[in-house]
């Protein structure tokens, strides 16, 4: 099941060591985590959703910039969706279904068009990092990336040193374990894919 690590909404750290220019620098990890749990405790009790003003009122603490930023992060991460001006927390099954196909650029292009020779390393790196970022387990990530290699036609285009898609994805396990970002590698892969035609 996808997990959520309560990243700082300013710099995405998952501990008390924020980036130097983070607006929440100096805010302790438990305080960041509490802002998320304040929101989630209300949203889980309202499965049909509620308006943002009602959420602000129902949060069991004084609403502040950290709560607002945490809500923004939950929306960006697609954990919370807006439906008819109401905010609703997605179920684990809804979230897993939603993130199985990236919708944000550059990952949408990489996912839809597949890797091509000249960007395989960046594309596979980005796919593994993206699935890790959205909270899929390693087995779920591996399954999704292997499936993507097949359905996108990337594996059939060739140019890989590994003997199977499974071996290729397993060689990128370090990307998952280290929690590397996906955006830079995704942008680099997208540029090559778009030039390829």
C-alpha positions, 0 to 999 in steps of 0.5 A: 500500500502506498505510504506517505512520509509527511515531507516538509511542505517547503523543502520536502525533508522528512526530518528536522534538517530543513534546507537553508532557504526553507520557509519552515527552517527551524520547525521541528519534525514533530510539528510538521508531522502534527500539521499533517495529522491535524488535517488527515484526522479531519479528512478521514472522518469526512469520507465525502469531503468538506469545504476548505473553510470547514476543514480550517474550522475543524482542525484541532489546532490553530490554523496557520501557514504550516497547515495551509502549506501541508494541505497544498502538499497533500493536493500536489501529491494527489492525496487530497482532491478538490471535488465541487469545492470540497476537499476529499482524502483519496482512499489507498486504492484510489490513490494507487490507481491514480499514481500508476500512470503519471499525469504531470510533466515531464513524467507523462511524456516519459510514461506515455511515449516510453524510453528511447535509445539515448535516454534509457538510464534517465528514463528508468531512473526517473520512473523508479524515483517517481514511484518512490516519491508517490509512496509505492513500495519497492515491489509495487514500483518494480512491477509498475516500471517493468509493466511500463517498459513493456506497454510503452514499447521501450523494451522492444526498442532495445538498447539495454545492457540487461537481459530482462526488464526485471534485471534492469529495474533491479539495477535501479534499486539504489535510486528507490532506496536513496529517495532520489528526485525524479524531475531532473532525470525526467526532464532530460529523458523527455528532451531526448524522447521528443527529439526522437519523434 
